[in-house]
Amino acid sequence: MCQSPTEPATNTLAARDLKEGRRTTHPELVLFTIWGDLQDYAAYDPAGRDLQPLVDLVDTHGADAILTAVDHLAPEDQAEVTVSPRTRPKAGNGHR
């Protein structure tokens, strides 16, 4: 079991709160009062596109399944495989 919440877990706990009709104190989601508002923001506002993967995961798999999966992750220093997000070069830095 995880001893401290990871970012995916804290995001998912906040999403679960919204889905269950509770406000959240998560800094990225504190302005939303219900899950539907977050879904709309992620889908239709360009500023909310970074939240779309969270919305898609929670809508597809449910918060509890995500929390169970996160709970089974090994700490990075004990992991056999680590996965990092792919970063794209920023415009104008010489990468083509």
N, C-alpha and C positions, 0 to 999 in steps of 0.2 A: 504494500500500500504506500502511496506517496506521502511523505512526511510534510511537504509544503506544497501549496497549490502551484501549478504551472500556469503559464499564460493560457494555453488552450482550456484548462480546467476553469480558470477564473472567468474567461469569456463565456464558456458554456454555462457556468452557474448563473451568470448574469442573464444570459438568454433564457434559461429555464425560469428565472424569476419573472421576466417579462411575459413569457408564455403562460405562466400561472397567474397573471394579473397583478404581480407585485412590482413596485419600483425597484430599481437597482442603484447601487452606489458606484458601480463600475465606471471609471472616468470616461470611457469611450461610449457608454450606453446610457449614462445618467439622464440625458435629456428626453429619452423615450419613456412613455408611460405604458404602452402596450406593445406586444409583439408585432401587430399589424403595422404600426407606425415605423418600426425598424425595417420590416420587410419592404414597405413602400419607399423609404429613404434609400435603402440599398439598391432597389431596382430602378428607381426613376431619377434620383439626384446624382449627378456626376461626382459630387463630393462624398457620396456614400458607397461608391463602388468597392472600396476596400473592405467593407463589411459584408459584401455579397457572399464570399466563400463561407463565412460563419452562418449566415442565414440559410444557405443551401444545405450545409451539413446538418444543421439542427432540423430543418424541415424534412430532409430525406431520412435521417437516421434517428433523430430524437436526442434530446439532451442526455438522458440516462445512458444510452448506448455509447455516446461520445465520452462521458465521464468514466464509464467502465473501461473503455479502451485506453484512455489516458492513465487510469489507475494501474494498468498493467505495463506501462512503459518503464524501462530500466533507466537509472540515472546515466547521463552521458558518459561518465568515466567507466561505467560497467557495461555499456552497450556493445554489442558485436557489430552493429551497423548504426551510423548516424545519418540523418537526412537534414540538409540545410536548404533554405529557399534559394532558388536561382535568382541572381541579381542581374539586372540588365545595365549595360553601360549608360551613363547619362550623356545626353547630347552635348557635343562640343568637347569631349575629353579625348578625342583622337582615336577612339575605337570605331571600327566599321564592320 
